[in-house]
Amino acid sequence: MRKASIRVAVILTIAASLGLSSCIGSFALTNRLMNWNKTIGNKFFNELVFIAFWVLPVYEVSAMADILVINSIEFWSGSNPMACSTKRIEGTDGQRYLVKCDGKGYDIIAENGPTIRLDFNVEAQRWDLTANGETYELMTFIDADHVSLPAADGTRMTVSLDQAGLMAYRAAAAPAPFAMN
């Protein structure tokens, strides 16, 4: 009985030292799991899956993995191990791209073309684009509902983050080389 008490005390001490180390972390694994749940069906089906994942301890296990392992790695290394990945994407024009995420930004490598880099500047709340050794301010968050984007004439345009804002920006920025079609 004494061995079991000591074992429980050691486990609780380790868990407390990791869990109470002033590292809230991003809970990347648990958030990915919950975001996936939001995409699989309507809100009623999502709720059923959510409840099932609490009954079967899926969320509990992912949260424990986040607390004990992933958030600790993120705290000590400064980068999130869940944020890093590489994906192959086929564009609508038939071009293939390799997208590498390093947890701080994205490298987009065209199969037969240039490489660009996207980085998020946390202090400025801005996405920067780097191509051919030059960096450009791509998108700056003004508030929760508006962003500043480059216009075709070289000025900046404030765009609302809704369907109307997207349509207005598409119409105004069509000549820009990086505007979406």
ZIUR-V443463 format. One record per run of one state. SS is the DSSP state (2 for helix, 1 for strand, 0 for the rest). FROM is the first residue (numbers start at 1). TO is the last residue. If there is no record, write none. Layout:
# ZIUR-V443463
ss	from	to
SS	FROM	TO
SS	FROM	TO
This chain:
# ZIUR-V443463
ss	from	to
0	1	1
2	2	19
0	20	27
2	28	39
0	40	42
2	43	55
0	56	57
2	58	77
0	78	83
1	84	90
0	91	95
1	96	102
0	103	104
1	105	110
0	111	114
1	115	121
0	122	125
1	126	131
0	132	133
1	134	143
0	144	145
1	146	150
0	151	155
1	156	160
0	161	162
2	163	173
0	174	181
